[in-house]
Amino acid sequence: MESIATFNQDKIPFYLSVPAADSKLFQSTINFVALNDLDKGAFHLILDEDIVGAMPNSSLDDYYNMRGYWNQQVVKSEAWRFLHCENYLCLDSDAYFTKPFQLKNFMHEDGYPYSLMHDAHELLDLAKNLGQLDVINGFISDSQQLKTEFQREGPDYDFGPPPMIWSAKVWESLYSNYLLPRNMRLWDAIEKIPMEIRWYGEALLNYQAIPIHPIGPIFHFYHYEWQYQFHQNNPTNQINEKIIGEVKQSYWDESLRPDFAKKSWSSRAWKRIKKLLKKG
């Protein structure tokens, strides 16, 4: 949120959605009044439960009974219904901006959003060179699942990585053309194949609810620690003006993990020493 307040040149509104049970914690931790006084766009705290309440044929039982990682995919994918917006940038909590950004970073001049759609060659080529073949196999396997679902043949696309630029029209086309005829809901789709980014991408290709303006990633997204370490050890002077932020996955970046922060100083230090010895 601090990075947004720093770099949000067009004062794009920001919405932080949290479970109702955690709302008091966020209200007491984050000074929304101070952020809004910066005149860098409006900052709002909303509830996951309100987003679920705006969904058709859904109940809070769907939300509470689904594992957290999956129900967050539904909440992110359905936020447009509650917000009544046409397009939105969907950020995860481990993302932060590193450069000034404007609407033109996300929107084509014709008024439609860009679509993240590329062949992921940078990640896959690096994985091949470093012998991380499971990454390549996983990418192809994940892609094939949704291609089969939509009976599509052709290239394997990456429709990410986060943050995603999403159109409400694409999500609505998935609901109207795919889910409703099959008597399904997004809850069912995510439970069947928990990859909301690919559900969006394949729906975009299949129904083309908006013109497709494909672009590559807009953030440096470090999926794996070995990927991050490689780029740290092999810096490049190439400047990509489209890259405006960074994501280091919270499950391996210890600085983002509360459980690691709670460990004693000696425990944290020893873990870092072991990591350095392993690299050596």
N, C-alpha and C positions, 0 to 999 in steps of 0.2 A: 504493500500500500504506500510505503514511503517512496518507492521508486516511481509509482504512478503519480503521486503528488509532485514529484520532481520533474518528470518528463512529459506530462500530459498537456501538450500544447493546445489542443482543441477542446480542452475541458470536457472530455467524454465522461459521462456518468459511470460510476463504478458501484457494483453491487456485490457485497460479500454475503453469501448464503451459508448458514450454519444450522445444525440441529437445534430445535427449541431448547433442549436440555442444556445446551452450551451457550445460549444467547447472553446470559448475565455475565459469564466469564469474558466474552468478547467485548461487551459493553463497558466492563470495568477495566479492561486491559488496553483497549484502543480508544484514543481520544478523537471521536468522530467530529466533535465541535471544532477542535483545533485544525483538523484536516480540512474541514469545509471552510474555515476562515482563511485558508491559504488561497482561496479563489482559483483552485486548480481543477474544478469540476466537483460535482456533488458525490459524496460518499454515503452509501446506504448500507445498513445491516438488515437483511431479510432472513426468513426462515425456510429451511428445506420443506417443512410441513405446508407452508403456504404455496410453494410450487407444486407439491403433490396435490393439494386441494384444487388447483386449477386444471388438473389433468382429467380428461374424460374417463369414466369407468374405472376410477382408481379410488383407493382408500388408504388411510394411514397404515393399515395392517400390511399392505403391500410394501410400504417403505420400511416398517419396523421388522418385518419378518425376512427381509432379504439381507444378505451379508453386506457389510458396509461398502466394500469396494464396488459392488455391483449397483447398489441403490444410488451411489453417487453418480454413476454413469447416467442413470435415468434422470436424476435431478438436474444435471448439467444439460442434458439433451432437451429437457422440457421447460427450462427456465423462461423461454420466450413466451410461453402462454401466460405466465404470471406477470411478466414485465411488459407484455403487449408491445414487444419490439419486433422489427423486421429482420434485424441482423445483430449479432453480438460476437465479441471476442471472448472465448471461454478460457480462462486462466486457472491453472492449478496453483496451490499455495506455495509450491517450491519454485515458482517462476518470478523473475524480476526483470524490469527494464534497465537497459544500460545506455540508451540513447533517447533523445527526444522523439516522440511519435505523434502522428496526426491521423485523421481519418483516411487520408490518401494512402497510408500504409496498408490499409485493410480493404479499401473500396476502389473499384475500377471507376474510371471517369463516366461510364454509362449508368452509374448509380447502383450497380450490383456488386456484391462482395467478391473478392478474389477467392479462389478455391485452392486449398492446399492439395496438390496432386502432382506427384513426381515419382521417379524410379528408385529413390533412396540410394543412389549409387555411391555417395560419399560414405555412408555407414557400411553398406554391404561390401564395397571395395576394401575398406579398412579392415573389416571383419575377415575377409578372405586373406588379406596380406598377413594378418596377425594370427591366423589359424583358428579363428572363432567361428567355425563352420555351423555350430548350433544356432547362431544368430541368423545366418542365411536360411537355414532350413526352417527355422521358426517363422521368419518373415513370409516365406513361400507358403507354408502350411496355413498361417493365419489368413493370408490373402485368398487362398483356395476355398476356405470355408464359406466366405461371403460371396465369392464368385459363383460357387455352386448354388448357393441359396437364391441368387438372382439369375442363374443359368447364363452367366456371362463368360465368354472366352476372350482371351487376349492378354494384354500386359498386366503384370502385378504392380499395382500402384501403392504408394504410401500416401495416405490422406491426412497425415500429420507432419511432424510431431506437434504436440501442444506448444503454445496455445493455438486453439482452432478458431478459424473464422467461419462462423456458421450462419446460415440463412433459415429463418422460420419457414420459408416456402419449401425448402428441401425436407425439413422434418415433417411438415404437413403432408407432403407428397408421399412420404414413407407411410404415414398413418393412413391416408385415404386409399392409396393404391396397393399397399402390401398388407398392412396389419388388419385393417377392417375386413377385407374380403376373406381373410383366413381366420376371422374371429379371434385375433390376437391383440395384445396390447404391447407397449414398449417393454413393460415388465417381463412379458413372456419372451420377447425377442432377446433381451439382455440375458435372461436366464438360460436361453438356448445357446447363444453365442455372445459372451460378454465382451464385445468390442464395439463400443458406440461409435468410435471414429470411422470404422469400416462400414457400419450400417449407414452412416451419413454419406460416405463417399460412394458406395455402390448405389444408393438411392439417387444421388445426384447424377451419376452416369446413366442409370436406367430410365429415370423419369424426366430429367433435365428441367426441373422446375424453374431454374434460373440459367442465364447464359453462363457457360463455363469459361472462366479466365484462370487457367492453372498457374500456380506459382510454387516455388520451393519453400523450405522452412523460413520462418521469420525470426526464430530464436535459435541460438546454439543450444541444442538439446543433447545432454550427455546421458544416454540411456544406461551406460555401463561405466564402472569405475576405470576399467582398462582403456576405454575410449577417452575419458577425461584426462587420464595420466598421459596418454599418447600425445594429445594436443598440448598439454602443459610442457612436455619434453621436446616437442617439435613445433614451436610457434611459427606462425606464418605472417608475413607482412601484407598479405592480400587483404584488401578492405572490401567487405560486402555490405553495401549501403542498406540492403534489405534486412540484414540481421540487426534487430533492435533490442534484444534481450538474451537471457540465459536461463537454462533450467538444469540444475544438478539434482538427480533423483534423491529424494529424501531417505529412501531405504538403504542407500550406501553412503550418503554424505552425512557424516556423523554430526556436523555442526547443526543440521536440521532435525536431529532426532532427540526428543525430550529424554528418552531413556538413557542416552549417552551423556547428556548434560547433567543428569542426576548422579552419575557415577563419581566416585572420589577422584581427586586430582591424580593420585598415584595410579589408579586403574586406567584413567584416560591416557596418561602418559605412557604406560606400559603397552597399551594397545597400539599407540602410534609408533612406538619403538619397534614392535614386532612387525608392523607394516613396512617400516623402512628397511628392516633386516631382510624381509621377504623380497623387496624390490632389488636389494643389493645382490 
